[in-house]
Amino acid sequence: MFESTFIETADQAVGGMLDILTECASAENVRRGRLVEAVCEILDRRLADAEECGGDPSECHREVLCEISTQLTVSLSTGRTLLDTSEALNHLPLTALRLISGGIDWARVVVLASVLGKASARTVKAIEFQALAAAESMAPRRLRNRVWSLWMQFDGAEATAAQTEAKAQSTGVNIRGDGTGMAVLRAQMSDLQGAEAEALISEISATVCKKDPRTGQQRRVDGLLALLYGEPCLGVPLRAVGWNRVWVIAGIDARAGNPSIDRPLRESAAGFTRPSNGDPPPPPGDSATWCTGTARGTGGRDRPGEAWW
C-alpha cells in the first residue's frame, strides 16, 4: 500500500516538472521570436539609412552582423545563422507566427528557413503548412529531408535548382582550434563524396596490426593525415610493434646510403644498415619504424635492405 502511494506521488511530481519544462520551452521560443523581430527591425533600419545615403547594402549587412554578434556576445557564425533565418522568416509568415506564439522551437525554425527561404512565394504558399505539420513530430534532420521531399513533389525543377545552388554554397573545409590544444576539422560535401571519404579513411585505418595501441578513432585521425600526405598505409609507432618489422616498399640509394622513398616522409632518414644476425640495431628514436624493403644499387639490381626512420 505504501509503495503504491509513493510511486503515484513521484509520478505526480515528475508530471508537474514536465509541465514546467514545457512552459519554459514555450517561453524560450517566444523570447527567440522577439529576438528575431528585433534583428529584422535593426536590419530594416540600417538598410533604409544606407539607401538614403547611397551606401552599399552588402556592407550594411556585414555591419548589422557584427552589431548583433557583439551585442549578443556570440560568434559570427551564430550571428550569421540568426540574421539569415530572420531574413528568411519575412517570406515564411506561418513559421514566423508559430515561433512568436511559442509553438515551434528555434532548431526547427532554422531548418525550415534554410530550405524554404530559397523557395518561391508559390511554393511557400503550397507546402509551408505541411512542413509545419511535419515539424510537430520530426527531429531537425528528418524534417529537412521531409521539406525537400515536399518541395520535390510540388515543383521538382525548382527544388533541384535550389539543391544544386545550396550544395555549391555550402561545400567547404574549415579547421579551427578549440583553445585546449586540439583542433576541429569540419568538411561539408555531397553524400557521394562523404561515402568515398568514409571508405578511404576506414580502409587506411585498418592497415595496422592488432597490437597497435591506438583507439579506432585515433587511427581514423592518423589515417586521414596519412591520406593528406599521400601515404599508402598507416604508420605504426615503434612501441606498438616492439621489434617486429613493418613491410613497406622502399628504394635505397646505394651511393648515398640513405633511404629514398617514393612518397613524402614527415621524418628524416636515419641511415641504412644491414645487420648480419637479423636483429635490428638500437632505434634512433621512439618514433622510428623498422622497415624492410628493396635496395637498388647503382647497377640497377635490387637487393634486400633494412633501414630505420
N, C-alpha and C positions, 0 to 999 in steps of 0.2 A: 504493500500500500504506500509506504513512504517512498520507495524507489520510484514508483509510477508518478507520484506527485512531483518529485524532484525533476524528472525528465520533462514533464509538462511545463514546469516553471522555467526551466532552461530554454525550452523551445520558444516560450513566450518572450523571454528576454532577448534571445537571438533574433526573433522576428521583429521586435521593436528596433533593434540595432540595424537590421537590414533596411527597415523603413527610413531610418536616419541616413543611411548610405545613399538611398535613392533620392532623398530630398537634397542632400549635399551635392550629388552629381547633377541634379537638375539645376540647382542654384549656380553651380560652376559653369554649366552650359549657358545660362542666362548672362553671367558675367563675361563669358567669352564672346557672346553675341554683342554686348555693349562695347567690348574692346574692338571688335570688328567694325562696328558703326563709327567709333572714334577714328580708327585708321582710315576708313573711307572718307570721313569728313576732312581729315588732315590732307589727304591726297587731293581731294577736290579743290580745297582752298589753295594749296600750293600750285596746282596746275592752272587755276584761274589767274593767280598772280603772275605766273610765268607767261601765260598767253597775253596778258595786258602789257607786260614789259618786253615781249618778244624773245623770251627765254627758250631754252631747249627743253622739251618735255622729258626726254630721256635723262637729262641731267637733273631735272626736278625730281624724277622718280628715284634716282640714286640718293638724293638729299633726304627725301622722305624715308627711305630705307635706313639711312644712317640715324636719322632722328628717332624713329621708333625703336630701333635696336638699342641705341644708347639709353633712351628713357626707360625701356623695359629691362635693361641690363641682360640682353640675350645676344647670341651670336648673330652675325649677318645671315647665316643660313636659316636660322629660326625666324629672324625678322623677314627674310625674303618669302618664306612659306606663308607667314601671316599676311604680308602685303599682297602676294599673288592670289591667295584664297579670298581675301577681302574684295579684290577687284573682280574675281570670277563670280562672287555672290551677287554682284549687281545684275547679272544675267540669269540668276537662279532664284527667282522670288520665293518659290515654295520651300527650298532648302534654307534660305535666309530666315523665313518666318519660323520654321521649325527650330532653328538654332536660337533665335531670340526668345522663343517661348520655352526653351529648355528641353525640347523633345528629342534632340539628337546631339550626340557628343562631337567634340572637335575632330577626333581622328577620322570619323566617317564623313564629316563635312569636307575635310581636306581631300579625301578620295573623290567625292562627288564633284568638287570644284576642279580638281586636277584633270578629270576626264571630261565632264560636261562643259567645262569652261572653254573648250575648243569647239563645241558643237554650235550649230546654227540655231537661231531662235525657233525654227520649225521643229528641230529635233528635240530641243529642251521642252517645248510645249507638249510634245508627244510622249516622252519617256521619263520626264523628271519625277512624276508621281509614282511610277513603277520603281524607279531607283530608290526613292524614299521608303517605299514599302519593303524593299529588299534590305535596306539599312536597319530595319527593325530587328532582324534576326541574324544577319550575316556579319562576320568579322571583316575588318577592312580589306584584307587580301581577297577574300571571296567576293566581297562587294565590288571591288574593282573589276574583277573578271565578269561579274554579272552585269555591270553597267556597260562594259564593252560589248557583251553579248546582246543586250537590248538595243544598243546603237547599231550593231551589225544587222540585226533583224529589221530595223526600221529603215536604215539607209546605209547599205554596205559600202558603197563607193566613198561616201563622206567619212565613214568610220575608218576605212582603210587608209585614206589620205591622212587623217589625223594621227593614226598609229604610226605611220611612216615618219611624219614630222616629229612626233614625240620621241621616237627612238633615236632620231638623228640629234635631237637636242639634249637628250638625257644620257647618252653613252659617254663614258669617260672613266678615268682612273684618278683617284685622289689619295695622297698619303699625308697623314698629319700625326704629330706626336701628341700623346695624351698627358704629358707632364710627369710621368712616372718612370721614364726611361724606356717606354715601349712606344710603338708606332702602330697606327691603324691604317691599313690599306683597304680602300673601297673601290671596287670596279663595277660599273654598271654596263651591261651588254645585252645582246639578244639571247633568247633561250638557246639557240643553237650554239652560239659562242660559249655560253655558260656550260653547256653539256660537254663541249670539247675541252674546255679548261679543266673541268672536274675529272674527265677521263685521263688527261695528261698528268695532272697532279697525283691522282690515285695510282697511276702506273709507275711513276718515278719514285714515289714514296714507298713502294713495295719492293724496290731493288736492293734491299739490305737484308742481312741475316736476322734470325730470331734473337741473337744476342745483343742487338742494338738496344741501348738503354733508353732511347728517346720514346716519348709517347707518340701515339698516332698523329695527333695534331702538330707536335713538334716536327715530325718527319714531313708532314704536309708543307709546313712553312719552309723547311730546308729544301724540300723538293721544288717548291716554287722558285726559290732563289737559284737552285741548280738549273732550272729551265731558263731563267733570265740570263744566266751565264753561258748558256748553250751546252751544258754538260749532259752526256747521255745517261748518266746514272747518279744516284745519290751517294755522296761520300760517306765513309764510315770513320768515326773517330778511333784513334789507336786504342784507347781504353775500352772501347766496345768489343774489340775482337782479340785483344791480347796479342799473341804472336802469330795469329792466323794471317794468311796472305789474302789480299784483295786483288782479284784479277782485273786488270784494265789493259787497254791497248795503248802502249807507249812506244814511241820511236826514240832510240838513243843515238846521239851523235858521237861516234867513237872518237873523233878528233877533239871535240870539246870536253867529252867526258861528262856531259850533263844531259838529263832527260829533256827531250823536246816533244811536247805533247801537241796533238792536233787540235786541242781545244784550250781555251784560256784557263789559266790556273790562278787562284787567288793567293797562293803561297809560292815563294820562290823554291827552285830545286835545290836540294841539299847534297847533290853529288851522286855518283853511280858506283856501286860496289857489287862484287860477286863473291859472297862468302863461300869458301871451299867446303865447309862442313854442313852447309844447308841452313845453319842458324842465322838469323838476322843480326846485324850489328846493333849496338845501342842506339835507340832512336834519338834523333836530333831535337825532338820537342814533343810535347804532349799531343799536339795536333797532327803529328806526322802520320802517314799511312804507308804501310809496306805494300809495294806494288810489284807485280811480276808482269813483264811484257816482252816485247821483241826489240832487240838491239840491232840497229842497222849499221854495218861497217862502211868504210869508205869505198869498198868494192861492190857495194850493193847487196851483199849477202847478209841474211838475217841470222842472229844467234840469240840464245836466251839471255836475259839480263834482269836484274832487280835494282830497284832504287827506292830511296826514301824521299818523300816531300811532304 
